[in-house]
């Protein structure tokens, strides 16, 4: 009995620390995406890029910069979709808790919604990853 109590106690401590790390990481991700969106997806920056695009497209360094900006925007969308996916998974976990407490119909409906949301988010993440990958390949090709 003493050993099992010791193991449970260690498990609780590890779970508590993991929860703190997870919450901090999630918060950091949301803050980073929010700040990045304010910098990159700003109307002034978009106008400046639109104005400079014809000049930047004429040399390899300019094209690299344009591809880097495109990759950064895709990375921010990836982060936003990842954060959204985390929220949907948390909603699914809360739905399981509803079922455990006896609310079967509400819990099952919430799980269905969470599953479809997670599936949509997965597709969005794949699309964003492909855009980021093509930006990196394009930058690499500029200097090959």
URJOUR-V752047 format. One record per pair of residues at least 24 apart in sequence whose C-alpha atoms are under 6 Angstrom apart, sorted by the first residue. I is the first residue (numbers start at 1). J is the second residue. D is the distance in whole Angstrom. If there is no record, write none. Layout:
i = (I,I)
j = (J,J)
d = (D,D)
//
This chain:
i = (33,60,64,67,71,71,74,74,78,78,85,85,88)
j = (76,142,139,135,132,135,128,132,125,128,118,121,114)
d = (6,6,5,5,5,5,5,6,6,6,6,6,5)
//
